[in-house]
Amino acid sequence: MRMTRRPWRGMRAIGSWSLWSLPRGLLAYILMIDALALAAVGVAASFTTITAHDLLLFALLLSCTAFAVELTKKAGEQGGMILDVQGVWELPAAILLPPVYAVLIPMIRIAQVQLRVRKAPLYRRVFTGAAIGLSYGAASVTFHSLSDLTLTRAGTLWYGTIWTALVFASALVKWVVNKAIVITAIKSNNPVTSIRAEVFGREHLYNDGAETCISVLVSYAVAGAWILAPVALPVVTLLQRSLRHVQLLTESRNDSKTGLLNAATWEREAAGEVIRAVRTKSPLAIGILDIDKFKVINDTYGHLVGDQVLKEIANTLNSMLRDYDLAGRFGGEEFSLLLPQTRAVDAFRIAERVRANIAGLSIIAPGPTGGERVHVTVSIGVAALDAGSRRELPELMAAADAALYRAKAGGRDQVQMISTTRGLSAVSGPGWGASHSANVPSVFRRAQKS
């Protein structure tokens, strides 16, 4: 009996993996990348002659990588998007060793991170290792192919110049391939996600640039003398601490679930923007966004789905707002928006577009039949500060909150706006008709006392 029940339990365990709850397109893409990485290892291994020289150099570079990962563990790295330079010894492996080693070394590093630093869903770790492995494999093939064509006489200035240029070109190939794989995965999961914020943010680009430059230097040093690989460890450690410090500062400003500004930071920066708008006599608007019946979503689908709703709304705000707008999570299911240099009518249009896009989000709650779409709507209250007006942030927030209260009382899934100086108000939503949503000024009216 025991022998017959074990396979059944194993199948049930496999069927419970969170991997299967992903959208079908994303699931197929992840499995394809994993399969390509395995195929790359097999193909590269079939063309590789194992030598003692290559094994010793691989072991040295892998040891340096393992040491860097252990330093991360001791520094207490937590979840989220971690900026690190643990991969600086992986480009030397791609340059100085056959491609099979370039594909394998990041996979081993990611496995160590999973086992020694922080547990994460296994499919994410496997996909990350596969994506980075394919990227370095492409870099290795690029370097070895081009070097066979261009490098002839070692020891000359021309040789060193061409060699360094090829290393940088290979590093660029690695970066492009990796970003392409990641961007495709992000867009497969959520087409409206802001790629600029997720992949090409300033800190991400700085981290990539720093890691690439150090990787090239380490490659050049190790090519001349192996002993210089561990010598680079203190430099990498200092850079890792610097990046970690920057990340801690960012985390102190941002909400942990959504990545938006937290309430304290948003209020501090918004207050400064209001003072600047009053001083320069510029228009400005404040918005408060509240998720409709968010408790029902949590109670029906669970808090994990509720957290996903918060993240998707944050992604929508990041993709739709301008670079100088401020979006924050004000608490619970409430978000705050600050729109500098924005007139009342334009603020209303922006808020209405945000409301409509959130109403169209496709958020799937996991289920036995492939999942159920979670319909999410929001109510938004907007308060506008007209050019030349003198108001402070608390007054604008109170006006926006009053407009939000009207939106909730009016049936939810709508935008209500109050101008704090002209006595104007506006309302829009799916129930107000195409003419209203298409021609926003037509819905402005004198505010009624209530």
Secondary structure, 3 states (H helix, E strand, C coil): CHHHHHHHHHHHHHHCCHHHHCCHHHHHHHHHHHHHHHHHHHHHHHCCCCCHHHHHHHHHHHHHHHHHHHHHHHCCCCCCCCCCCHHHHHHHHHHHCCHHHHHHHHHHHHHHHHHHHCCCCHHHHHHHHHHHHHHHHHHHHHHHHHHHHHCCCCCCHHHHHHHHHHHHHHHHHHHHHHHHHHHHHHHHHCCCCCHHHHCCCHHHHHHHHHHHHHHHHHHHHHHHCCCHHHHCHHHHHHHHHHHHHHHHHHHHHECCCCCCECHHHHHHHHHHHHHHHHHHCCCEEEEEEEECCHHHHHHHHCHHHHHHHHHHHHHHHHHHCCCCCEEEEEECCEEEEEEECCCHHHHHHHHHHHHHHHHCCCEEECCCCCCEEECCCEEEEEEEECCCCCCCHHHHHHHHHHHHHHHHHCCCCCEEEEECCCCEEEEECHHHCHHHHHCHHHHCEECCCC
